[in-house]
Amino acid sequence: MTWQQTIDEEKYLAREEGAHENAIANAKNALSMSLTAEQVVQITSLPLEEVLSIKKEIEQKSTSTSPAQA
């Protein structure tokens, strides 16, 4: 593999990683707006399992940050 091919491959991988991170951020926003997991899959093209995992993470954070009941 030439240096140019290595650089091109690194650029491609960086773009893919950035696109995935963007999709995750969009999924979090959409889920916080009460869209269904299926709708988020359609919007982001993320796998359903990943969207459900993100949804569970959001739900756990919101439960752990809720004030304790007296």
N, C-alpha and C positions, 0 to 999 in steps of 0.2 A: 504494500500500500504506500502510495506517495504521501508526502507531507500535505499536499493540497487536498487529497482525498480524506486524510485524517481531519483536517480543518473543516472541510465540508460536512463530514459526518458529525463532528462536534457541534457545528452550527445547527444542523438538523435536529440533533438530540436536544439542544437547548430550546429550540422553537417548540418542539413537542412537549417538553416539560413545562414551558410557559403556558402553552395552550391548555394543558391539563390543570395547572394551578388556577387559571382563569375560569375553567369550567367548574371547578370546585367552589370558587368564590361565588360564581353565578348560582350554583345549586344552593349554597347557604342562603343567599339573598332570596331566592325563589321560595325556599322552604319557610323562611321567616315571614313571607307574605302569604302563608297558608296554602300554597299550591301543593297538589298531591305529588307523591313520589313519581308516579307515572308521567305527570306533566313535566316534572323536572328532567326526567330521562329524555323526553322528547325535545326539550329546550337545549339541554347540555350535551346530549349523546353519551353521557356517562352510563355505565352499566347500572341496572336496578339495584344490585347488591351494594354498590358503592354509595348510591343515593340514600338507600335505607340506612347504611352505616353513618352517613353524615347526619341524617335526620335523628338517629338515636343519640349521636354525640351532642347535637343541639338540645335535645330534650333533657339529657343528663345535666348539661350545663345550666339550663334554665331551672331545673329542680334543685340543683346544689346551690344556686345563687338566690333562691327564694328565701325570704325572711322566715325564721323559725316561728312556728305558731306557739302562742303562750297558753 
